[in-house]
Amino acid sequence: KMLGKVLCTVLFVGAFPSPAEASQGHISVVLLGATGDLAKKYLWQGLFQLYMDQVSSGHSFTFHGAALAALEPGQRLMFDVLKKLSCPPDEAPDRCAVLKDQFLKLSQYHQLKTAENYAALSREIETLLRQEGLKEAGRIFYFSVPPFAYTEIARHINGSCRPPGGAWLRVVLEKPFGHDLRSAQQLAAELAGFFREEEMYRVDHYLGKQAVAHILPFRDQNRQFLDPIWNQHHVERVEVVLKETVDAKGRTSFYEQYGVIRDVLQNHLTEALMFLVMELPANVSSAQEVVQHKLQAFQSLWGLERSSAVLGQYQAYDSQVQEELQEARGYVSTTPTFAGVLIHSDSLRWEGVPFLLTSGKALDERVGYARVLFKNRAYCTQSGALRDAGHSQCKPKQIIFHFGHGALNTPAVLVSRNLFRPVMPKDSWKEGEARPDLHVFGQPLSDFYVYSPVKERDAYSVLISHIYHGRKDFFITTESLLASWAFWTPLLDSTSRQPPRLYPGGVENQHLLDFEMVGGGVAFTLAEPAQLLNPSGQTPSDFRAIQSKFRQSPLVSAWAEDLISQLASDMEEAAVRSVARSGQFHLALSGGSSPVVLFQRLARHHCGFPWKHTHVWLVDERCVPLTDGESNFQGLHRHLLQRVRVPYFNIHPMPVHLNRRLCVEEDGGAELYAKDIVALVANASFDLVLLGVGTDGHTASLFPRSENGLEGAPTVVLTESPVKPHQRMSLSLPLINRARQVFVLVLGKGKHDITTLLSRVGHEPRKWPISGVSPSSGQLVWYVDYEALLG
């Protein structure tokens, strides 16, 4: 009777409460991957810390290490780790020895491979509790295993190892949670088949770092100081940085799959950034409120382009990959080990403020921090030597959340003395002592109010404690995870073939990685030295845009980002030409996902676009309110119209919502739009119409075998879509064909099949409406990226 013996021993030394309290409930902790690297370094120590903290809580515990190895070798490996567990320095040696001995007695190893193994573990837990007369409070399963194993393990737990009714289940998942948006969605869907959302705890260990975890409480406790200055008028920039001196040696298999953006920026640094830029919830301890505000912050971020990032790779990486993965000599990897990324938000609070995320391996120092640098308009005429240096208004003003390592070598919160004295919880944070020898960002430490934790805790110990207490606000929800991948995946796709800048690593030549903000993006400050380009010394060739014919019309093709750049330039040129000719430019734009990057590019990079003289029309619209997320106008407004100066009366949304009804024929919305076009557009001939192509060959909201809009008089029609929302309003094909210019944009591998088909078929609009696009007296130009064109 293992538990009974442990209880008797610890009660004898006074560490446990009374037996009545001790039997309030039992928690079984199962660590899968118990002999792996993460378990050895952090997880067992974290579980031991949990046991030390909660030994008097009224719960009893057993700890079950599990792996694929057979019983005897697995047990030996696991207990080699457990013998090395340590207590905090402030723990009395005698008590530490007793607790460590009890923890070892409460820990056992299991081979978990088959459904029967899991069922046997469940029976063993139930038998043990029945013998001891204990009630089960819950079970924790910690997945310290590769993500490809998650689904099978989840199936086994759900099928034969759930606790009985009345007891809770908590399943802890380690990153990586997918490789991109699609794989993350797939993994999330698979896990949702076995566990409820409230049962899953996705770990980002940065949320357990004390400085990161204190960002929201700090903002909450210092509202009176921060509310007036936490905005675009006062903040110059926000930086979130993680630098490492180690390289990827021993991890090249992982790194070749993931790279620095997936490893660090998409998760750790993004989470810290969200805490800084999200609107502050009324209750910062409410997991639900924090998630909702975080999702709103994600929605406000501009989409990332290739120009949003600079990428680097340290020179020895290729040879390490060749050695560890047995790649052929001369193998060239394009995996980045360094990234600097510029992010912008279109929220009222942060519009125009650059957010810089930076991380890399083999750099000059090991340090992590989030830094908010404030604008400084002060000019001081008196010599700095004669002033109170710490409070001088001419010194930089900043707040730094120092994650650890670096010169301070501890978690810390630093606030410039010329900003304000912060409110800090005295029970958990203490003011630091003066350290005249230390400098932070070129300033002596005496220029800051410096606070560090009263008791420094390892991130995993903190998170394991939160799992025990059911604190979901320190973990990644499915919604938040998918929002992050939706934000980062376009950048990962657009840079997947981009050769990174090579850098030597270490302290020397770090200036090669300095970068600056240029034209809405970032670029390295220095030109790349020829000898550092690649092992052969040759400059990697870039893909050039090519021009030819597609369906007897001009074709422009390039990689997606270059193609969008060319299309935006061609649109601006058409607009300038039209305004010079007639004084105005009538532009009809399609909705959907393809044009989003185009809209963003026009807003950021085309300051010469004559928006003042431009009329913006819709090619088609879904029959939903204009404020609905499905609305084409809503997408157009969010990504373009609110960022450029188009006169209010020049914006023409489709009237799909009349008399509080959506697309009711007798309300005459289509006829109203047609009349507006006739009244304002000369000869009802748009200067430029932008179209897309659906995988079924539809364009605008004209679908195969459509009843309306494919032929007849030029007009605006109501149509039916095969997908929800079914009702649509659309320009008719004859009206589109009256345009002076029609540009068709086709992006992505998903469009390869329809692109190939369209290259072979003739004029058959009833089967493929896009094939009926043929301006009667204008020009048609196809903009097709390489993935859609070549697969």
C-alpha positions in Angstrom: 0.0 0.0 0.0 2.3 2.7 -1.4 0.2 5.7 -0.5 -0.5 4.5 3.0 3.2 4.1 3.8 4.0 7.5 2.4 1.2 9.2 4.4 2.4 7.5 7.7 6.0 8.6 7.1 5.2 12.2 6.3 2.6 12.6 9.0 5.3 11.4 11.4 7.6 14.3 10.4 4.7 16.8 10.5 4.7 17.7 6.8 1.1 16.6 6.1 -2.2 17.7 7.5 -4.6 15.4 9.3 -5.6 12.1 7.4 -9.2 13.5 7.0 -7.8 16.5 5.1 -5.3 14.4 3.2 -8.2 12.3 1.8 -10.1 15.2 0.2 -9.1 14.0 -3.2 -6.3 12.3 -5.2 -4.5 13.6 -8.3 -2.7 11.3 -10.6 -0.1 13.0 -12.8 1.0 11.1 -15.9 4.1 12.4 -17.7 4.3 10.9 -21.2 7.9 11.1 -22.6 9.2 10.8 -19.0 12.7 9.9 -20.1 13.0 12.6 -22.8 15.1 15.8 -22.8 12.4 18.2 -21.7 11.3 15.9 -18.9 14.9 15.6 -17.7 15.7 19.3 -17.8 12.5 20.8 -16.5 9.3 18.7 -16.1 10.3 16.3 -13.3 11.8 19.3 -11.4 8.5 21.2 -12.0 6.4 18.3 -10.7 8.6 17.9 -7.6 8.2 21.6 -7.0 4.4 21.2 -7.3 4.6 18.3 -4.7 6.6 20.5 -2.3 4.2 23.4 -2.7 1.0 21.3 -2.4 2.0 18.6 0.0 -0.3 20.2 2.7 -3.1 21.2 0.3 -5.4 18.4 1.2 -4.8 16.5 -2.0 -2.7 13.3 -2.3 -0.6 12.6 -5.4 0.9 9.8 -7.4 3.3 10.5 -10.3 3.4 8.1 -13.3 6.3 8.4 -15.7 5.5 6.8 -19.1 7.3 6.1 -22.3 7.6 3.5 -25.1 10.6 1.8 -23.5 10.1 -1.5 -21.7 9.6 -1.5 -17.9 13.2 -2.2 -16.7 15.3 0.1 -18.9 12.6 2.8 -18.7 12.4 2.6 -14.9 16.2 2.8 -14.6 16.4 5.9 -16.9 13.6 7.7 -15.0 15.0 7.1 -11.6 18.4 8.3 -12.7 16.6 11.7 -13.4 14.6 11.6 -10.1 17.7 11.1 -7.9 19.1 14.5 -9.2 16.0 16.5 -8.2 16.8 19.5 -5.9 15.0 21.7 -3.5 15.0 25.6 -3.5 17.8 27.1 -1.4 15.3 28.3 1.3 14.0 24.7 1.9 15.3 23.1 5.2 17.7 20.2 4.3 15.9 17.7 6.6 12.4 18.5 5.1 13.9 18.5 1.6 15.3 15.0 2.2 12.0 13.6 3.4 10.0 15.2 0.6 12.4 13.9 -2.0 12.2 10.4 -0.6 8.4 10.5 -0.6 8.3 11.9 -4.1 10.4 9.0 -5.3 8.1 6.5 -3.6 5.1 8.1 -5.1 6.6 7.9 -8.6 6.5 4.8 -10.8 7.3 4.0 -14.5 4.9 2.5 -17.0 5.3 1.4 -20.6 2.5 3.0 -22.5 2.2 1.8 -26.1 -1.2 0.2 -26.6 -4.8 0.8 -25.7 -4.4 -2.1 -23.2 -1.5 -0.3 -21.5 -3.6 2.7 -21.0 -6.6 0.7 -19.7 -4.2 -1.1 -17.3 -2.9 2.2 -16.0 -6.5 3.4 -15.4 -7.3 0.1 -13.5 -4.1 0.5 -11.4 -5.0 4.0 -10.4 -8.6 3.0 -9.5 -7.4 -0.1 -7.5 -4.8 2.0 -5.6 -7.4 4.6 -4.6 -10.0 1.9 -3.6 -7.4 0.3 -1.3 -6.6 3.6 0.3 -10.2 4.8 0.5 -9.5 7.9 -1.5 -11.7 9.8 -3.9 -10.3 10.8 -7.3 -10.1 14.6 -7.9 -8.6 14.4 -11.3 -5.8 13.3 -13.7 -3.2 15.3 -15.5 -1.6 13.9 -18.7 1.5 15.9 -19.8 2.4 15.2 -23.4 6.2 15.6 -23.6 6.2 13.8 -26.9 6.4 14.8 -30.6 3.2 16.3 -32.0 2.8 13.4 -34.5 2.1 11.1 -31.5 -0.7 13.4 -30.0 -3.6 12.0 -31.9 -2.9 8.3 -31.1 -2.3 9.1 -27.4 -5.4 11.2 -27.2 -7.4 8.4 -28.7 -6.1 6.0 -26.0 -6.7 8.4 -23.1 -10.2 9.2 -24.3 -11.0 5.5 -24.9 -9.7 3.9 -21.8 -7.9 6.2 -19.4 -10.3 9.0 -18.5 -11.1 9.5 -14.8 -14.5 8.5 -13.6 -17.4 11.0 -13.5 -17.0 13.9 -11.0 -13.2 14.0 -11.5 -11.5 16.4 -14.0 -9.1 15.7 -16.8 -6.3 18.1 -17.8 -4.2 17.4 -20.9 -1.0 19.4 -21.3 0.4 19.9 -24.8 3.8 21.1 -25.8 4.7 23.1 -28.9 5.0 22.9 -31.9 1.3 23.1 -32.4 1.4 22.6 -36.2 3.7 23.9 -38.9 1.4 26.4 -40.5 -2.3 27.4 -40.4 -3.5 24.3 -42.2 -1.6 21.8 -40.1 -2.6 23.6 -36.9 -6.3 23.5 -37.9 -5.9 19.8 -38.7 -4.3 19.0 -35.3 -6.8 21.2 -33.5 -9.7 19.3 -35.2 -8.2 15.9 -34.4 -7.7 16.8 -30.7 -11.2 18.3 -30.5 -12.5 14.8 -31.3 -11.1 13.5 -28.0 -10.9 16.4 -25.5 -13.0 19.5 -24.7 -11.4 22.9 -25.0 -11.4 23.4 -21.2 -9.5 20.1 -20.8 -6.6 21.2 -23.0 -3.6 23.3 -21.7 -1.2 24.3 -24.6 2.1 25.3 -23.1 4.1 28.2 -24.2 6.7 28.3 -21.5 7.3 32.0 -22.0 3.9 32.6 -20.4 5.5 31.1 -17.2 8.4 33.5 -17.2 7.8 35.9 -14.4 8.5 39.1 -16.3 6.2 38.0 -19.2 3.4 36.9 -16.8 3.6 40.3 -15.1 3.0 42.4 -18.2 -0.8 42.5 -17.9 -0.8 42.9 -14.0 1.7 45.7 -14.4 -0.5 47.5 -16.9 -3.5 46.9 -14.7 -1.9 48.2 -11.5 -0.3 51.2 -13.2 -3.4 52.3 -15.2 -3.3 55.9 -13.8 0.2 56.4 -15.2 -0.1 54.4 -18.4 -3.5 55.3 -19.7 -2.5 58.7 -20.9 0.8 57.5 -22.6 0.1 53.9 -23.8 -0.7 55.0 -27.4 0.6 56.2 -30.7 1.0 59.8 -29.5 3.6 58.8 -26.9 5.1 55.5 -27.9 8.0 55.5 -30.4 8.3 51.8 -30.9 7.8 48.4 -29.2 10.5 45.7 -29.3 10.3 42.1 -28.3 13.7 40.3 -28.5 15.2 36.9 -27.8 18.9 36.5 -28.5 20.8 33.3 -28.0 24.6 32.6 -28.1 24.1 28.8 -28.8 23.6 27.5 -32.4 21.3 24.8 -33.5 23.8 21.9 -33.1 22.0 18.8 -32.0 18.7 20.3 -33.1 19.2 20.7 -36.9 16.5 18.0 -37.6 14.0 20.2 -35.8 15.3 23.4 -37.2 15.3 22.3 -40.8 11.5 21.7 -40.3 10.7 24.8 -38.4 13.3 27.6 -38.5 13.5 30.6 -36.2 10.1 32.2 -37.0 8.2 29.0 -36.1 10.4 28.2 -33.2 10.4 31.5 -31.5 8.5 34.4 -33.1 5.1 32.8 -33.9 4.7 31.7 -30.3 6.9 33.2 -27.5 7.5 36.7 -28.9 4.0 37.0 -30.3 2.5 36.2 -26.9 4.6 38.8 -25.2 3.7 41.4 -27.9 0.0 40.6 -27.5 0.2 41.4 -23.7 1.7 44.7 -24.6 -0.6 45.9 -27.4 -4.0 44.3 -26.6 -6.7 46.4 -25.0 -6.6 45.9 -21.2 -9.4 43.7 -20.0 -11.5 44.9 -17.1 -10.4 41.7 -15.3 -6.9 40.7 -16.2 -7.3 37.4 -14.3 -10.3 36.3 -16.5 -9.0 33.8 -19.1 -12.0 34.4 -21.3 -11.6 38.2 -21.3 -7.8 38.0 -22.0 -8.4 35.7 -25.0 -11.1 37.9 -26.5 -8.9 41.0 -26.2 -6.0 39.1 -27.6 -8.1 38.0 -30.7 -9.1 41.6 -31.3 -5.5 42.6 -31.2 -4.6 39.9 -33.8 -7.5 41.2 -36.0 -6.0 44.7 -36.0 -2.5 43.6 -37.2 -1.6 44.4 -40.8 -0.9 41.3 -42.9 2.8 40.4 -43.2 4.6 40.6 -46.6 8.0 39.4 -47.7 9.3 43.0 -47.2 8.2 42.8 -43.5 11.1 40.6 -42.5 14.9 40.3 -42.8 16.3 36.7 -42.5 19.7 35.4 -41.7 21.6 32.1 -41.2 24.8 31.6 -39.4 27.6 30.3 -41.6 28.3 27.0 -39.9 24.6 25.9 -40.1 24.9 24.2 -43.5 27.9 22.0 -42.4 26.0 21.1 -39.2 23.0 20.0 -41.2 25.2 18.0 -43.5 26.9 16.3 -40.6 23.8 15.6 -38.5 21.3 14.8 -41.2 23.8 13.2 -43.6 23.0 15.5 -46.4 25.3 15.5 -49.4 28.3 17.8 -49.5 27.3 21.1 -51.1 23.8 20.9 -49.7 22.4 24.4 -49.3 19.7 25.1 -46.7 17.5 28.2 -46.8 16.4 27.8 -43.2 16.7 31.1 -41.3 18.3 31.1 -37.8 17.8 34.9 -37.5 14.8 37.0 -38.2 13.8 40.6 -37.7 10.1 41.3 -38.4 8.2 44.6 -38.5 4.6 44.5 -37.5 1.9 47.3 -37.6 -1.6 47.6 -36.2 -4.4 49.7 -37.6 -6.0 50.1 -34.2 -6.6 53.7 -33.1 -4.3 53.2 -30.1 -1.3 51.9 -32.1 -1.6 53.3 -35.7 1.8 54.1 -37.0 3.8 52.6 -34.1 6.3 50.0 -35.3 6.4 46.7 -33.4 9.8 44.9 -33.9 10.2 41.2 -33.2 13.8 39.9 -33.3 15.4 36.5 -32.6 18.4 34.6 -33.6 21.0 31.9 -32.7 24.8 32.3 -32.5 24.5 36.0 -31.6 26.5 38.2 -29.3 24.6 37.6 -26.1 21.9 35.6 -24.4 19.1 37.8 -23.4 15.3 38.3 -23.8 13.2 41.3 -23.2 10.1 43.3 -24.2 10.8 47.1 -24.4 8.4 50.0 -24.8 10.4 53.1 -25.9 8.6 56.4 -25.5 9.0 59.5 -27.6 11.0 62.3 -26.0 10.3 65.9 -27.0 12.4 67.4 -24.3 15.5 69.5 -25.0 17.8 70.2 -22.0 20.1 73.3 -22.2 21.9 72.5 -19.0 24.9 70.2 -19.0 23.9 66.6 -18.2 26.7 66.5 -15.6 25.0 69.3 -13.6 21.5 67.7 -13.6 20.0 64.9 -11.5 20.9 62.3 -14.1 18.3 59.8 -13.0 15.4 62.1 -13.4 16.7 64.1 -16.4 13.8 64.6 -18.9 16.4 64.4 -21.7 17.3 60.8 -21.1 15.4 58.1 -23.0 12.1 57.0 -21.4 11.3 53.3 -21.5 9.7 50.4 -19.7 11.5 47.1 -20.0 10.2 43.6 -19.1 13.5 41.7 -18.8 12.8 38.0 -19.3 16.2 36.8 -17.9 19.9 36.2 -18.6 21.8 39.2 -20.1 23.6 41.7 -17.9 20.9 41.5 -15.2 20.8 37.7 -15.2 17.4 37.7 -13.5 13.8 38.4 -14.5 13.1 42.1 -13.9 10.8 45.1 -14.6 12.6 48.4 -15.3 10.9 51.8 -15.5 12.8 55.0 -16.4 13.0 57.3 -13.4 12.0 60.2 -15.5 8.7 58.4 -16.4 7.0 57.4 -13.1 7.5 55.3 -10.0 5.5 52.1 -10.7 3.2 50.3 -8.4 4.5 46.8 -7.8 3.1 44.0 -5.6 5.4 44.0 -2.5 4.7 40.3 -1.7 6.1 39.1 -5.0 8.4 41.8 -6.4 11.2 43.7 -4.6 13.1 46.8 -5.6 16.6 46.1 -6.7 19.8 47.3 -5.1 22.0 49.9 -6.9 24.4 48.3 -9.3 26.7 51.2 -10.6 28.6 48.7 -12.7 25.6 47.7 -14.8 24.3 49.4 -17.9 21.1 48.7 -19.9 20.8 50.0 -23.4 23.7 52.3 -22.7 22.2 53.8 -19.6 23.4 53.1 -16.0 21.0 51.0 -14.0 20.6 53.9 -11.6 18.5 55.6 -14.3 15.7 53.0 -13.7 13.4 51.8 -11.0 14.3 48.1 -11.0 12.2 45.3 -9.6 12.9 41.6 -9.5 10.9 38.7 -8.1 11.1 38.0 -4.4 11.3 34.3 -5.2 12.6 33.4 -8.6 10.7 30.5 -10.1 11.4 28.4 -13.2 8.8 28.9 -16.0 7.8 25.2 -16.0 7.3 25.1 -12.2 5.0 28.2 -12.6 3.0 26.6 -15.4 2.6 23.2 -13.7 1.3 25.1 -10.7 -1.3 26.9 -12.9 -2.3 23.5 -14.4 -2.9 22.1 -10.9 -5.0 25.2 -10.1 -6.9 25.1 -13.4 -5.7 28.6 -14.4 -6.4 28.7 -18.2 -5.3 32.3 -18.7 -1.6 31.2 -18.9 -2.2 28.8 -21.8 -2.9 29.0 -25.5 -6.5 28.4 -26.6 -7.4 26.9 -30.0 -8.8 30.3 -31.2 -5.7 32.1 -30.2 -3.4 29.5 -31.7 -5.2 29.6 -35.1 -5.2 33.4 -35.0 -1.4 33.4 -34.6 -0.9 30.9 -37.4 -3.3 32.9 -39.7 -1.1 35.9 -39.1 2.3 34.3 -39.6 1.6 31.7 -42.4 1.6 34.2 -45.3 5.0 35.5 -44.3 6.4 31.9 -44.0 5.0 31.1 -47.4 6.4 34.2 -49.1 9.9 33.8 -47.6 10.1 30.0 -48.0 12.4 30.3 -51.0 14.2 33.5 -49.9 18.0 32.9 -49.4 18.8 34.3 -45.9 21.8 36.5 -45.3 24.8 34.5 -44.0 26.5 35.8 -40.8 29.6 34.5 -39.0 27.9 34.1 -35.5 29.4 35.2 -32.2 30.4 38.7 -31.3 32.3 39.7 -34.4 30.5 41.2 -37.4 27.1 41.4 -35.6 26.6 44.7 -37.4 25.8 42.6 -40.6 22.4 41.9 -39.0 21.5 45.5 -38.2 18.3 46.4 -40.1 16.2 49.5 -40.5 12.6 50.4 -41.4 12.3 51.4 -45.1 9.1 52.1 -47.0 6.8 50.2 -44.8 9.1 47.2 -44.5 12.6 46.4 -43.2 15.9 45.9 -44.9 19.5 45.2 -43.7 21.4 48.4 -43.2 24.6 47.2 -44.8 25.0 45.5 -48.2 25.9 41.8 -48.0 29.6 41.1 -48.4 30.2 38.9 -51.4 32.2 36.3 -49.5 29.3 35.7 -47.2 26.7 35.1 -49.8 26.9 31.3 -50.0 29.5 28.5 -50.1 30.1 28.9 -53.8 30.4 32.7 -53.5 27.7 33.3 -56.1 24.7 35.6 -55.6 21.5 33.6 -55.5 19.5 34.4 -58.6 16.1 36.0 -58.0 13.0 35.2 -60.0 12.0 37.9 -62.5 8.5 38.6 -63.6 7.8 37.2 -67.1 5.3 38.3 -69.7 3.6 36.2 -72.3 0.0 35.3 -73.3 -2.8 33.5 -71.5 -6.1 32.9 -73.4 -4.9 35.3 -76.1 -4.5 38.1 -73.6 -1.4 39.5 -71.9 -0.1 37.4 -69.0 2.0 38.7 -66.1 3.5 36.0 -63.9 5.9 36.0 -61.0 6.1 34.8 -57.4 3.1 36.0 -55.5 4.7 39.0 -53.7 6.4 40.2 -56.9 3.2 39.8 -58.8 1.2 41.8 -56.3 3.8 44.5 -56.5 3.6 44.6 -60.3 -0.2 44.6 -60.2 -0.4 47.5 -57.7 2.0 49.5 -59.8 0.0 48.8 -63.0 -3.2 49.9 -61.2 -1.6 53.2 -60.0 -0.4 53.8 -63.5 -3.9 53.2 -64.9 -5.4 55.6 -62.3 -2.9 58.4 -63.0 -3.5 58.0 -66.8 -7.3 58.1 -66.3 -7.3 61.1 -64.1 -5.1 63.0 -66.6 -7.5 62.1 -69.3 -10.9 62.7 -67.6 -10.3 64.0 -64.2 -11.5 60.9 -62.4 -10.8 57.1 -62.1 -13.7 54.6 -61.7 -12.4 51.4 -60.1 -14.5 48.3 -59.5 -13.0 45.8 -56.9 -13.8 42.2 -56.2 -13.9 40.8 -52.7 -12.6 37.5 -51.3 -9.2 36.6 -49.9 -6.9 37.0 -53.0 -7.0 40.8 -53.2 -6.3 41.4 -49.5 -2.5 41.5 -50.0 -3.1 43.8 -53.0 -5.2 46.2 -50.9 -2.6 46.3 -48.2 0.2 47.0 -50.7 -1.8 49.8 -52.3 -2.4 51.3 -48.8 1.3 51.1 -47.7 3.4 51.6 -50.8 1.5 53.7 -53.3 1.4 57.3 -51.9 1.1 58.7 -55.4 -2.2 56.9 -56.1 -4.8 59.6 -57.0 -7.3 58.5 -54.3 -8.8 62.0 -54.2 -10.1 61.5 -57.8 -10.9 57.8 -57.5 -14.4 56.3 -57.2 -14.4 52.9 -55.6 -17.2 50.4 -56.7 -17.9 46.8 -55.8 -17.8 44.1 -58.4 -19.9 41.9 -56.2 -21.2 41.6 -52.7 -22.5 38.9 -50.3 -26.1 39.5 -49.1 -25.1 40.2 -45.5 -25.0 43.5 -43.5 -22.0 45.7 -44.4 -20.7 45.3 -40.9 -20.6 41.5 -41.2 -17.2 39.8 -41.4 -18.4 38.1 -44.6 -19.1 41.4 -46.3 -16.8 42.2 -49.3 -17.1 45.9 -48.4 -16.1 45.2 -44.8 -12.9 43.5 -46.0 -12.2 46.3 -48.6 -12.8 49.0 -45.9 -10.6 47.2 -43.3 -7.6 46.6 -45.6 -7.8 49.6 -47.9 -10.4 52.3 -47.6 -9.7 53.3 -43.9 -6.0 53.7 -44.7 -6.3 56.0 -47.8 -7.9 59.3 -48.4 -10.8 58.5 -50.7 -13.6 61.1 -50.5 -16.6 59.8 -48.7 -19.0 60.4 -51.6 -16.6 58.5 -53.9 -17.2 55.2 -52.1 -20.1 53.1 -53.5 -21.0 50.0 -51.5 -23.6 47.7 -53.0 -27.1 48.3 -51.5 -27.7 44.7 -50.3 -29.4 45.9 -47.1 -32.5 47.9 -47.7 -35.6 48.4 -45.5 -33.9 46.1 -42.9 -34.0 43.3 -45.4 -31.2 41.6 -47.4 -31.4 41.3 -51.2 -35.2 41.2 -51.5 -35.9 41.6 -55.2 -38.8 44.0 -54.8 -36.5 46.4 -52.8 -34.7 47.0 -56.1 -31.1 47.2 -54.7 -29.6 45.9 -58.0 -31.5 48.4 -60.1 -30.4 51.3 -57.7 -26.8 50.3 -58.1 -27.1 50.1 -61.9 -28.7 53.6 -62.0 -25.8 55.0 -59.9 -23.3 53.5 -62.4 -25.2 54.9 -65.4 -25.4 58.3 -63.7 -21.7 58.6 -62.6 -19.7 56.4 -64.9 -19.4 57.6 -68.5 -21.0 55.1 -70.9 -21.2 52.7 -67.8 -17.6 51.9 -68.7 -15.4 51.4 -65.7 -11.8 52.5 -66.1 -10.6 49.3 -64.4 -12.3 46.2 -63.1 -10.4 43.8 -60.8 -11.6 40.2 -60.9 -10.6 36.9 -59.3 -11.3 33.3 -60.3 -13.0 30.6 -58.2 -11.9 26.9 -58.4 -15.1 26.2 -60.3 -14.4 29.0 -62.8 -16.8 31.6 -61.3 -15.8 35.3 -61.3 -17.5 38.2 -59.5 -20.6 36.4 -58.2 -21.4 34.9 -61.5 -21.4 31.1 -61.0 -21.6 28.2 -63.5 -25.1 27.8 -65.0 -26.1 31.1 -63.4 -29.7 32.2 -64.2 -28.7 35.9 -64.4 -25.9 38.1 -65.5 -24.1 35.9 -68.1 -25.7 37.6 -71.1 -28.2 40.3 -72.1 -28.1 44.0 -71.3 -25.3 45.4 -69.1 -26.8 45.6 -65.6 -26.4 44.6 -61.9 -28.0 41.3 -60.9 -28.9 39.1 -57.9 -27.4 35.6 -58.1 -27.3 32.4 -56.2 -24.0 31.0 -54.8 -23.5 27.2 -54.2 -21.8 28.2 -50.8 -23.2 30.2 -48.0 -24.2 33.0 -47.9 -26.1 31.9 -51.0 -27.5 35.2 -52.1 -25.2 37.7 -53.9 -25.3 40.9 -55.9 -23.0 41.2 -58.9 -22.0 43.2 -61.9 -23.2 41.3 -65.0 -20.7 39.9 -67.5 -21.9 42.4 -70.2 -21.3 45.3 -67.8 -17.8 44.0 -66.9 -17.0 43.7 -70.6 -17.7 47.4 -71.1 -14.6 48.3 -69.0 -11.6 50.0 -70.4 -9.3 47.5 -68.6 -10.0 44.2 -66.8 -7.3 42.7 -64.5 -7.8 39.1 -63.4 -5.7 38.1 -60.3 -5.1 34.3 -59.7 -3.0 33.2 -56.7 -1.9 29.9 -55.1 -1.6 26.2 -55.8 -5.3 25.7 -55.2 -6.0 27.5 -58.4 -3.6 25.5 -60.6 -6.3 23.0 -61.8 -8.7 25.7 -62.9 -5.8 27.7 -64.5 -4.8 24.7 -66.5 -8.4 24.1 -67.6 -8.9 27.7 -68.6 -5.8 27.6 -70.8 -7.5 24.9 -72.9 -11.2 25.8 -73.1 -12.9 28.4 -75.3 -15.7 30.9 -74.7 -18.1 28.9 -72.5 -19.4 31.3 -69.8 -22.3 29.0 -68.8 -19.7 26.4 -67.8 -17.0 28.7 -66.7 -18.1 32.3 -66.3 -14.5 33.7 -66.3 -14.1 32.4 -69.9 -16.8 35.0 -70.9 -14.6 37.9 -69.7 -13.6 39.7 -73.0 -13.8 43.5 -72.9 -15.5 44.7 -76.1 -13.3 47.7 -76.6 -10.9 47.4 -73.7 -7.9 45.3 -72.6 -7.8 42.1 -70.5 -4.6 41.3 -68.5 -4.1 38.1 -66.5 -1.9 38.3 -63.3 -1.2 34.7 -62.4 1.4 33.6 -59.8 3.8 30.8 -60.4 2.0 28.4 -58.0 -1.3 28.8 -59.9 0.4 28.7 -63.3 2.9 25.9 -62.8 1.6 24.0 -59.7 
